[in-house]
């Protein structure tokens, strides 16, 4: 009977040791899982920040491109306007009597339209 108790005690001690070992392994696995999840979250946040930075950079580049296009169009239209003013000035210089008659006629018609109210 003593040997049976001894064997039972050995089995019990062996089971306790295995359970303790399994528990320690489980704790180790949970610690590793915690570290892995932390790393995943850190990488995901880094990727999100990187995506935001890329979007910001792209938007800034696009806005800069549109600003350059708008400036080019403004310069082009300003140049065209100056050229038209110069052409009108040349026409007036080349044909002063005709220009005066046209200006008088346009003024007369506008005065009639505006005073008929």
NUROKE-858838 format. One record per atom (N, C-alpha, C, O, CB): residue in one letter; z, y, x negated. Coordinates in steps of 0.05 Angstrom, whole numbers, padded with zeros to 5 digits, always signed. Glycine has a CB too. Layout:
<rs>
aZYX;...
</rs>
This chain:
<rs>
x+00000-00023-00016;x+00000+00000+00000;x+00000+00025-00017;x-00012+00045-00010;x+00024+00000+00019;x+00013+00023-00040;x+00014+00045-00058;x-00014+00052-00069;x-00021+00075-00072;x+00033+00039-00081;x-00029+00031-00074;x-00056+00036-00084;x-00073+00049-00062;x-00091+00065-00068;x-00069+00010-00094;x-00068+00041-00037;x-00083+00054-00015;x-00077+00083-00013;x-00095+00100-00010;x-00077+00040+00012;x-00051+00090-00015;x-00043+00118-00015;x-00054+00133-00039;x-00063+00156-00037;x-00013+00121-00014;x-00054+00120-00061;x-00065+00132-00085;x-00095+00137-00082;x-00104+00159-00089;x-00060+00114-00110;x-00109+00118-00071;x-00138+00121-00066;x-00143+00143-00046;x-00161+00159-00048;x-00151+00095-00057;x-00126+00143-00025;x-00129+00164-00004;x-00124+00192-00016;x-00138+00211-00010;x-00109+00158+00019;x-00104+00194-00033;x-00098+00219-00046;x-00121+00227-00064;x-00128+00251-00066;x-00072+00217-00063;x-00133+00208-00078;x-00156+00214-00096;x-00179+00224-00080;x-00193+00243-00087;x-00163+00189-00112;x-00184+00210-00057;x-00207+00219-00040;x-00201+00247-00029;x-00219+00264-00027;x-00210+00198-00016;x-00176+00251-00021;x-00168+00277-00010;x-00171+00298-00032;x-00182+00320-00026;x-00139+00276+00000;x-00162+00293-00056;x-00165+00312-00078;x-00194+00317-00085;x-00203+00340-00090;x-00150+00302-00102;x-00210+00295-00085;x-00238+00298-00091;x-00252+00314-00069;x-00269+00331-00076;x-00251+00270-00093;x-00246+00310-00044;x-00258+00326-00022;x-00250+00355-00024;x-00266+00373-00020;x-00249+00314+00005;x-00224+00360-00031;x-00215+00387-00035;x-00230+00401-00058;x-00238+00424-00055;x-00184+00388-00040;x-00233+00387-00080;x-00248+00398-00103;x-00277+00404-00095;x-00288+00425-00102;x-00247+00378-00127;x-00290+00385-00081;x-00318+00390-00072;x-00320+00413-00053;x-00338+00429-00055;x-00330+00364-00059;x-00300+00415-00035;x-00300+00437-00016;x-00296+00463-00030;x-00309+00483-00024;x-00278+00433+00006;x-00278+00464-00049;x-00273+00488-00065;x-00298+00496-00081;x-00306+00519-00082;x-00249+00484-00084;x-00311+00475-00092;x-00336+00480-00107;x-00358+00491-00089;x-00372+00510-00096;x-00345+00455-00121;x-00360+00478-00065;x-00380+00488-00046;x-00374+00516-00037;x-00393+00532-00033;x-00382+00468-00022;x-00349+00522-00032;x-00341+00549-00024;x-00348+00569-00045;x-00358+00591-00039;x-00311+00549-00017;x-00342+00563-00071;x-00349+00581-00093;x-00379+00584-00095;x-00388+00607-00099;x-00337+00569-00120;x-00394+00563-00091;x-00423+00565-00091;x-00433+00583-00068;x-00451+00599-00072;x-00436+00537-00089;x-00421+00580-00045;x-00428+00596-00022;x-00422+00626-00027;x-00438+00643-00020;x-00413+00586+00003;x-00399+00631-00039;x-00392+00659-00046;x-00412+00670-00066;x-00420+00693-00063;x-00363+00660-00057;x-00420+00654-00085;x-00439+00663-00105;x-00466+00669-00092;x-00480+00688-00098;x-00442+00641-00127;x-00474+00651-00073;x-00500+00655-00059;x-00499+00680-00042;x-00519+00695-00041;x-00506+00630-00042;x-00477+00685-00029;x-00475+00710-00013;x-00475+00735-00030;x-00487+00755-00023;x-00449+00709+00004;x-00463+00733-00053;x-00463+00756-00072;x-00492+00761-00081;x-00501+00784-00083;x-00445+00751-00096;x-00506+00739-00087;x-00534+00742-00096;x-00551+00753-00073;x-00569+00770-00078;x-00545+00715-00106;x-00546+00744-00049;x-00561+00754-00025;x-00556+00784-00021;x-00574+00799-00016;x-00552+00738+00000;x-00531+00791-00025;x-00523+00820-00022;x-00539+00836-00043;x-00550+00857-00036;x-00493+00824-00026;x-00540+00827-00068;x-00555+00841-00088;x-00585+00842-00082;x-00597+00863-00086;x-00550+00828-00116;x-00595+00820-00073;x-00624+00819-00066;x-00631+00838-00043;x-00651+00852-00044;x-00632+00790-00058;x-00614+00838-00022;x-00619+00857+00000;x-00617+00886-00009;x-00633+00902-00001;x-00599+00852+00023;x-00598+00891-00026;x-00595+00918-00038;x-00620+00926-00053;x-00630+00948-00051;x-00571+00920-00056;x-00630+00908-00069;x-00655+00913-00084;x-00679+00917-00066;x-00695+00935-00071;x-00661+00890-00104;x-00681+00901-00046;x-00703+00904-00026;x-00702+00931-00013;x-00722+00944-00010;x-00702+00881-00005;x-00678+00939-00004;x-00675+00965+00009;x-00682+00988-00010;x-00695+01007-00002;x-00647+00968+00021;x-00672+00985-00034;x-00678+01006-00054;x-00708+01008-00059;x-00719+01030-00061;x-00663+00999-00081;x-00721+00985-00062;x-00750+00985-00066;x-00765+00997-00042;x-00785+01011-00044;x-00760+00957-00072;x-00755+00990-00018;x-00768+01000+00007;x-00765+01030+00009;x-00784+01044+00016;x-00756+00986+00032;x-00741+01040+00003;x-00737+01069+00003;x-00754+01083-00018;x-00765+01104-00013;x-00708+01076-00001;x-00756+01070-00041;x-00773+01081-00063;x-00802+01082-00054;x-00816+01101-00060;x-00770+01065-00088;x-00811+01061-00041;x-00839+01060-00032;x-00843+01081-00010;x-00864+01094-00009;x-00846+01032-00021;x-00823+01084+00007;x-00826+01105+00028;x-00827+01133+00016;x-00843+01149+00024;x-00802+01103+00047;x-00810+01138-00003;x-00811+01164-00017;x-00837+01168-00031;x-00849+01190-00031;x-00788+01167-00037;x-00847+01147-00044;x-00872+01148-00057;x-00895+01154-00038;x-00913+01170-00043;x-00878+01122-00073;x-00894+01141-00014;x-00914+01146+00006;x-00913+01175+00016;x-00934+01187+00021;x-00910+01127+00030;x-00889+01186+00019;x-00886+01214+00028;x-00897+01232+00007;x-00911+01252+00013;x-00856+01220+00034;x-00891+01226-00018;x-00901+01243-00040;x-00931+01242-00041;x-00944+01263-00046;x-00889+01234-00067;x-00943+01218-00037;x-00972+01216-00037;x-00984+01231-00014;x-01005+01245-00017;x-00980+01187-00036;x-00972+01229+00010;x-00982+01244+00033;x-00980+01274+00029;x-00998+01289+00036;x-00966+01236+00059;x-00958+01283+00018;x-00954+01312+00012;x-00975+01321-00008;x-00987+01342-00004;x-00926+01317+00001;x-00980+01306-00028;x-01000+01313-00049;x-01028+01314-00036;x-01043+01332-00042;x-00999+01293-00072;x-01034+01294-00020;x-01060+01293-00006;x-01064+01317+00012;x-01085+01329+00013;x-01063+01267+00009;x-01043+01324+00028;x-01045+01346+00046;x-01048+01372+00030;x-01063+01390+00038;x-01020+01348+00064;x-01034+01375+00008;x-01036+01399-00008;x-01064+01401-00020;x-01075+01423-00021;x-01015+01399-00031;x-01075+01379-00029;x-01102+01379-00040;x-01122+01387-00019;x-01141+01402-00024;x-01108+01352-00052;x-01119+01375+00005;x-01138+01381+00027;x-01136+01411+00035;x-01156+01424+00039;x-01132+01363+00051;x-01111+01421+00037;x-01108+01449+00044;x-01120+01467+00023;x-01132+01488+00030;x-01078+01456+00048;x-01116+01460-00002;x-01128+01476-00024;x-01158+01476-00022;x-01171+01496-00027;x-01118+01465-00051;x-01169+01453-00016;x-01198+01450-00013;x-01209+01468+00009;x-01229+01482+00006;x-01206+01421-00008;x-01195+01467+00032;x-01203+01484+00055;x-01200+01514+00048;x-01217+01530+00057;x-01187+01477+00080;x-01179+01521+00034;x-01176+01549+00026;x-01198+01558+00008;x-01208+01580+00010;x-01148+01552+00012;x-01206+01541-00011;x-01229+01547-00028;x-01255+01551-00012;x-01270+01569-00018;x-01232+01526-00050;x-01259+01533+00007;x-01283+01535+00024;x-01282+01561+00040;x-01303+01574+00042;x-01285+01511+00043;x-01260+01568+00051;x-01257+01592+00067;x-01262+01617+00050;x-01275+01636+00059;x-01229+01594+00080;x-01252+01617+00026;x-01256+01639+00008;x-01286+01642+00001;x-01296+01664-00001;x-01239+01636-00018;x-01298+01619-00004;x-01327+01619-00010;x-01343+01630+00014;x-01361+01646+00010;x-01337+01591-00016;x-01336+01622+00038;x-01350+01632+00062;x-01345+01662+00065;x-01363+01677+00072;x-01341+01617+00087;x-01320+01671+00061;x-01314+01699+00063;x-01330+01715+00043;x-01342+01736+00050;x-01284+01704+00058;x-01331+01706+00018;x-01346+01721-00002;x-01376+01722+00005;x-01389+01742+00001;x-01343+01707-00030;x-01387+01699+00016;x-01415+01698+00023;x-01421+01718+00046;x-01441+01733+00044;x-01422+01670+00032;x-01404+01718+00067;x-01409+01736+00089;x-01405+01765+00081;x-01419+01783+00091;x-01390+01729+00113;x-01386+01771+00064;x-01382+01798+00055;x-01406+01807+00039;x-01415+01830+00042;x-01356+01800+00037;x-01417+01790+00022;x-01441+01797+00007;x-01464+01802+00026;x-01480+01821+00022;x-01447+01774-00013;x-01467+01784+00046;x-01489+01788+00065;x-01486+01814+00081;x-01505+01829+00085;x-01490+01765+00085;x-01461+01821+00089;x-01456+01846+00103;x-01463+01870+00086;x-01475+01889+00096;x-01427+01847+00112;x-01455+01869+00061;x-01461+01891+00043;x-01491+01894+00039;x-01502+01917+00038;x-01448+01887+00016;x-01505+01872+00038;x-01534+01872+00035;x-01547+01885+00060;x-01566+01900+00058;x-01545+01844+00031;x-01537+01878+00084;x-01548+01889+00109;x-01543+01919+00111;x-01560+01934+00119;x-01536+01874+00133;x-01519+01928+00103;x-01513+01956+00103;x-01532+01971+00084;x-01542+01993+00090;x-01484+01962+00095;x-01537+01959+00061;x-01555+01971+00042;x-01583+01972+00053;x-01598+01992+00049;x-01555+01955+00015;x-01592+01951+00067;x-01619+01950+00079;x-01622+01972+00101;x-01642+01985+00102;x-01625+01922+00091;x-01601+01975+00117;x-01602+01996+00138;x-01603+02023+00125;x-01618+02041+00134;x-01577+01994+00157;x-01587+02027+00103;x-01588+02053+00089;x-01616+02058+00078;x-01625+02081+00078;x-01568+02052+00066;x-01629+02038+00067;x-01656+02041+00057;x-01676+02048+00079;x-01694+02065+00076;x-01666+02015+00042;x-01673+02035+00103;x-01691+02041+00125;x-01687+02070+00134;x-01707+02083+00140;x-01685+02021+00149;x-01663+02079+00135;x-01657+02107+00143;x-01670+02126+00123;x-01681+02146+00130;x-01627+02112+00146;x-01666+02119+00097;x-01678+02136+00076;x-01708+02136+00078;x-01721+02157+00074;x-01669+02127+00048;x-01721+02113+00083;x-01750+02111+00084;x-01761+02125+00109;x-01783+02136+00108;x-01759+02082+00083;x-01747+02124+00131;x-01757+02134+00157;x-01736+02151+00170;x-01724+02143+00190;x-01766+02111+00176;x-01731+02175+00160;x-01709+02191+00170;x-01713+02201+00199;x-01694+02201+00215;x-01704+02215+00152;x-01738+02209+00206;x-01743+02220+00233;x-01741+02198+00254;x-01729+02201+00275;x-01770+02233+00234;x-01752+02175+00248;x-01750+02152+00266;x-01721+02143+00270;x-01713+02138+00292;x-01767+02129+00255;x-01706+02143+00248;x-01678+02135+00250;x-01662+02154+00267;x-01646+02146+00283;x-01666+02133+00222;x-01668+02180+00263;x-01653+02200+00279;x-01660+02197+00309;x-01643+02199+00326;x-01660+02229+00270;x-01686+02192+00315;x-01695+02189+00343;x-01682+02164+00355;x-01673+02165+00378;x-01725+02187+00344;x-01681+02142+00340;x-01669+02118+00350;x-01639+02122+00355;x-01628+02114+00376;x-01673+02094+00330;x-01625+02135+00337;x-01597+02141+00340;x-01592+02158+00364;x-01573+02154+00379;x-01585+02154+00314;x-01609+02179+00368;x-01606+02197+00391;x-01610+02181+00417;x-01595+02184+00436;x-01626+02220+00390;x-01631+02164+00418;x-01637+02148+00441;x-01614+02129+00448;x-01606+02126+00471;x-01663+02132+00437;x-01604+02115+00429;x-01582+02096+00433;x-01557+02111+00443;x-01544+02102+00462;x-01575+02080+00407;x-01551+02134+00431;x-01528+02150+00440;x-01532+02160+00468;x-01513+02160+00484;x-01525+02174+00421;x-01556+02169+00475;x-01562+02179+00502;x-01558+02156+00523;x-01545+02161+00543;x-01591+02190+00504;x-01569+02133+00517;x-01566+02110+00536;x-01537+02102+00539;x-01528+02097+00561;x-01583+02086+00526;x-01522+02101+00518;x-01494+02094+00519;x-01478+02115+00535;x-01460+02108+00551;x-01482+02091+00491;x-01485+02140+00531;x-01471+02162+00546;x-01476+02159+00576;x-01458+02162+00592;x-01480+02190+00536;x-01501+02153+00583;x-01508+02149+00612;x-01493+02125+00624;x-01483+02127+00646;x-01538+02145+00615;x-01492+02104+00609;x-01478+02079+00619;x-01448+02084+00622;x-01437+02076+00642;x-01482+02056+00599;x-01436+02098+00603;x-01408+02102+00604;x-01399+02123+00624;x-01376+02122+00633;x-01398+02109+00576;x-01417+02142+00630;x-01409+02163+00649;x-01415+02156+00678;x-01408+02171+00696;x-01423+02190+00642;x-01429+02135+00683;x-01436+02127+00710;x-01413+02112+00724;x-01416+02106+00748;x-01461+02108+00710;x-01392+02107+00712;x-01370+02092+00724;x-01363+02105+00749;x-01345+02095+00763;x-01346+02091+00706;
</rs>
